[in-house]
Amino acid sequence: MKINGNGIDIHYTIEGEGPWVTMSHSLACNLHMWDDQMSVLTGTYKVLRYDTRGHGHSSAPSGEYTLDELADDAKALLDALNIKQTHWVGLSMGGMIGQTFALKYPGVFSSMVLADTSSRRPPDAAKMWGDRIRIAQEQGMEALVESTLARWFTEPYRASRKDVMKRIGNDIRNTPAAGYIGCSLAISRIDLLDRLDEIKCPVLIMVGDRDHGTPPEMAHAIHEKLPGSELKIISSAAHLSNIEQAQVFNEALLWFLGRAKNR
């Protein structure tokens, strides 16, 4: 299904019944990144998944995007569906969008899960993202597949789950270069750490212990800035911890949502 909001077409799916849970995916993925979470959520929650601007079946305009713009896309989608309150589950870029949204539109999120994400750009962000953007521009998304998979999953998991590598690899190569570039420019400038204490909803922070892109040190920094937040370090997982250690991720997610729902 699609709605037109904030100047673009936004592709989304809705499954299940219960309180709303909105799920926001990583850069170079799409709403199917959350497939491993759906069977445990849809019996208790009404789950909204959507393709971020520049990804999947949503519009991919050329040019630079901003995190404010990506948060406004999510707000337009929620407004179109008349969703006044929702739990938010965001991983990597999805977590950055969630933080931006929570600061810009306080009171909409019943709770927030921030998985494998960041609140402040690293010192080498300009060069790191500049290099990746240049590859996407000059060589296309295919040239980014192997290096991205190597960052997103541990070596043992990559070796044992070729089926997952094929599926996620296809998601990376099928991401429009314009969308990858636009979103890369947005997330490369994130600087929200010092404002996180303005967020008042319950928050669970999760991170893979082998995540080098958004490392446990950043998760600890976010945790320290969010009084009352929960922190879960997931063993033997890199960046896409919701896939590599789906059972552990799902157990923590259900525990947190159940507790937040009953507040």
C-alpha positions as CSV (number, residue, x, y, z in Angstrom):
1,M,0.0,0.0,0.0
2,K,1.1,3.6,-0.6
3,I,0.2,7.1,0.6
4,N,1.4,10.4,-0.7
5,G,2.9,12.5,2.1
6,N,5.5,15.1,2.6
7,G,5.9,15.3,-1.2
8,I,6.7,11.6,-1.9
9,D,5.0,8.2,-2.2
10,I,5.5,6.1,1.0
11,H,5.1,2.4,0.7
12,Y,3.9,0.5,3.8
13,T,2.3,-2.6,5.2
14,I,0.1,-3.2,8.2
15,E,-0.3,-6.6,9.9
16,G,-1.7,-7.8,13.2
17,E,-4.0,-6.3,15.8
18,G,-3.4,-4.5,19.1
19,P,-1.4,-1.3,20.0
20,W,0.5,0.2,17.1
21,V,4.2,-0.6,16.6
22,T,6.0,1.3,13.8
23,M,9.2,-0.2,12.5
24,S,11.9,1.7,10.7
25,H,14.8,-0.1,8.8
26,S,18.5,0.4,8.2
27,L,20.1,2.2,5.3
28,A,20.2,0.1,2.1
29,C,17.4,-2.2,3.4
30,N,13.6,-2.1,3.2
31,L,10.6,-3.0,5.3
32,H,11.4,-6.7,4.9
33,M,14.4,-6.3,7.1
34,W,11.9,-6.9,9.9
35,D,10.5,-10.2,8.6
36,D,12.1,-12.1,11.5
37,Q,10.2,-10.0,14.0
38,M,6.7,-10.3,12.5
39,S,5.6,-13.7,13.8
40,V,6.2,-12.7,17.4
41,L,4.7,-9.2,17.1
42,T,1.5,-9.6,15.1
43,G,-0.4,-11.7,17.6
44,T,-0.3,-8.8,20.1
45,Y,0.4,-5.6,18.1
46,K,-0.7,-3.9,15.0
47,V,2.6,-3.5,13.1
48,L,3.3,-0.7,10.6
49,R,6.4,-1.2,8.5
50,Y,7.4,1.2,5.8
51,D,10.1,1.9,3.2
52,T,12.1,5.0,4.1
53,R,12.4,7.7,1.5
54,G,14.9,6.4,-1.2
55,H,14.3,2.8,-0.4
56,G,12.2,-0.2,-1.4
57,H,9.0,0.9,-3.2
58,S,8.9,4.5,-1.7
59,S,10.0,7.5,-3.8
60,A,13.7,8.1,-4.3
61,P,14.1,11.7,-5.3
62,S,17.6,12.9,-6.1
63,G,19.5,15.3,-3.8
64,E,20.4,15.5,-0.2
65,Y,17.9,14.4,2.5
66,T,17.9,15.5,6.1
67,L,16.9,13.6,9.3
68,D,14.2,16.2,9.8
69,E,12.8,15.4,6.4
70,L,12.9,11.6,7.1
71,A,11.1,12.2,10.4
72,D,8.5,14.4,8.6
73,D,7.9,11.5,6.2
74,A,7.1,9.2,9.1
75,K,4.8,11.8,10.6
76,A,3.0,12.2,7.3
77,L,2.5,8.5,7.2
78,L,1.2,8.3,10.8
79,D,-1.1,11.2,10.1
80,A,-2.5,9.7,6.9
81,L,-3.3,6.5,8.9
82,N,-4.7,8.5,11.8
83,I,-2.2,7.0,14.2
84,K,-2.0,9.2,17.3
85,Q,0.3,7.0,19.4
86,T,2.7,4.2,18.5
87,H,5.6,2.3,19.8
88,W,8.7,2.9,17.6
89,V,11.3,0.3,16.7
90,G,14.2,1.6,14.7
91,L,17.5,0.1,13.8
92,S,20.6,2.1,12.6
93,M,19.1,4.8,10.3
94,G,15.7,3.9,11.7
95,G,16.9,4.7,15.2
96,M,18.2,8.0,14.1
97,I,14.9,8.9,12.5
98,G,13.2,7.8,15.7
99,Q,15.3,10.1,17.9
100,T,14.7,13.0,15.5
101,F,11.0,12.3,15.5
102,A,10.8,12.0,19.3
103,L,12.5,15.4,19.7
104,K,10.4,17.1,17.0
105,Y,7.0,15.5,17.8
106,P,7.0,14.7,21.6
107,G,4.1,12.6,22.9
108,V,3.6,10.5,19.8
109,F,5.8,7.6,20.8
110,S,4.5,5.4,23.6
111,S,8.0,3.9,23.8
112,M,11.1,3.7,21.6
113,V,13.5,0.9,20.7
114,L,16.9,2.2,19.4
115,A,18.9,-0.7,18.0
116,D,22.4,-0.6,16.6
117,T,22.2,3.2,16.1
118,S,24.0,6.4,16.9
119,S,23.2,9.9,18.2
120,R,26.4,11.6,17.1
121,R,28.5,11.4,14.0
122,P,32.0,9.9,14.4
123,P,35.0,12.2,13.8
124,D,35.7,10.5,10.4
125,A,32.1,10.7,9.3
126,A,32.7,13.1,6.4
127,K,35.4,11.0,4.8
128,M,33.8,7.6,5.5
129,W,30.4,8.6,4.1
130,G,32.1,10.6,1.3
131,D,33.9,7.4,0.2
132,R,30.7,5.3,0.2
133,I,28.8,8.0,-1.7
134,R,31.5,8.2,-4.3
135,I,31.4,4.5,-4.8
136,A,27.6,4.5,-5.2
137,Q,27.9,7.4,-7.7
138,E,30.7,6.0,-9.8
139,Q,30.3,2.2,-9.6
140,G,26.7,1.7,-8.5
141,M,25.3,-0.2,-5.5
142,E,26.7,-3.5,-6.6
143,A,30.2,-2.3,-5.6
144,L,29.0,-1.8,-2.0
145,V,27.4,-5.2,-1.4
146,E,30.3,-7.2,-0.1
147,S,31.8,-4.6,2.2
148,T,28.4,-3.8,3.6
149,L,27.6,-7.4,4.4
150,A,31.0,-7.7,6.1
151,R,30.1,-4.8,8.4
152,W,26.6,-6.0,9.0
153,F,27.2,-9.6,10.0
154,T,29.9,-11.5,11.8
155,E,32.1,-13.8,9.7
156,P,30.8,-17.1,11.2
157,Y,27.2,-16.0,10.4
158,R,28.1,-14.9,6.9
159,A,29.7,-18.3,6.3
160,S,26.8,-20.3,7.7
161,R,23.9,-18.4,6.3
162,K,24.4,-17.9,2.6
163,D,20.7,-17.6,2.1
164,V,20.5,-14.5,4.3
165,M,23.6,-13.0,2.6
166,K,21.9,-13.5,-0.8
167,R,18.6,-11.9,0.4
168,I,20.2,-8.9,2.2
169,G,22.8,-8.5,-0.6
170,N,19.9,-8.2,-3.1
171,D,18.3,-5.6,-0.9
172,I,21.5,-3.6,-0.9
173,R,22.1,-3.8,-4.7
174,N,18.4,-2.9,-5.3
175,T,18.4,0.2,-3.2
176,P,18.3,3.2,-5.6
177,A,21.7,5.0,-5.6
178,A,19.9,8.3,-5.2
179,G,18.2,7.1,-2.0
180,Y,21.4,5.6,-0.6
181,I,23.2,8.9,-1.3
182,G,20.4,11.1,0.0
183,C,20.0,9.1,3.3
184,S,23.8,8.8,3.7
185,L,24.1,12.6,3.7
186,A,21.3,12.8,6.3
187,I,22.7,10.3,8.8
188,S,26.3,11.5,8.3
189,R,25.4,14.7,10.1
190,I,23.5,13.4,13.1
191,D,24.3,15.3,16.3
192,L,21.5,14.6,18.8
193,L,23.4,13.2,21.8
194,D,23.2,16.3,24.0
195,R,19.4,16.6,23.5
196,L,18.4,13.1,24.4
197,D,17.4,14.0,27.9
198,E,14.4,15.8,26.3
199,I,12.9,12.4,25.3
200,K,10.5,11.3,28.0
201,C,9.1,8.0,26.7
202,P,10.5,4.6,27.8
203,V,13.5,3.6,25.7
204,L,15.3,0.3,25.1
205,I,18.7,0.5,23.6
206,M,20.1,-2.7,21.9
207,V,23.4,-3.3,20.1
208,G,25.4,-6.2,18.9
209,D,28.6,-6.7,20.7
210,R,30.4,-7.0,17.4
211,D,28.8,-3.9,15.8
212,H,31.7,-1.8,14.6
213,G,29.6,0.8,12.7
214,T,27.5,1.9,15.7
215,P,29.5,0.3,18.5
216,P,28.5,-0.6,22.1
217,E,30.3,2.5,23.2
218,M,27.7,4.7,21.5
219,A,24.9,2.6,22.9
220,H,26.3,3.2,26.4
221,A,26.6,7.0,25.6
222,I,22.9,7.0,24.6
223,H,21.9,5.0,27.7
224,E,23.7,7.5,29.9
225,K,21.9,10.4,28.3
226,L,18.4,8.8,28.7
227,P,17.6,8.4,32.4
228,G,15.5,5.3,33.0
229,S,16.4,3.7,29.7
230,E,17.2,0.0,29.4
231,L,20.4,-1.3,27.7
232,K,20.8,-4.8,26.1
233,I,24.1,-5.9,24.6
234,I,23.5,-8.8,22.2
235,S,26.3,-11.4,22.0
236,S,27.7,-12.7,18.7
237,A,26.0,-10.1,16.6
238,A,27.2,-7.3,14.4
239,H,25.1,-4.5,12.9
240,L,21.8,-6.2,11.9
241,S,21.4,-7.8,15.3
242,N,17.6,-8.3,14.7
243,I,18.5,-10.8,12.0
244,E,21.8,-12.4,13.2
245,Q,20.4,-13.0,16.7
246,A,16.7,-12.8,16.0
247,Q,15.6,-14.9,19.0
248,V,17.5,-12.8,21.5
249,F,16.4,-9.6,19.9
250,N,12.8,-10.7,19.8
251,E,12.8,-11.8,23.4
252,A,14.1,-8.4,24.6
253,L,11.7,-6.5,22.2
254,L,8.6,-8.4,23.5
255,W,9.7,-7.9,27.1
256,F,10.2,-4.2,26.7
257,L,7.0,-3.6,24.6
258,G,5.0,-5.6,27.1
259,R,6.3,-3.6,30.0
260,A,5.8,-0.3,28.2
261,K,2.3,-1.2,27.1
262,N,1.3,-1.8,30.8
263,R,2.6,1.5,32.1
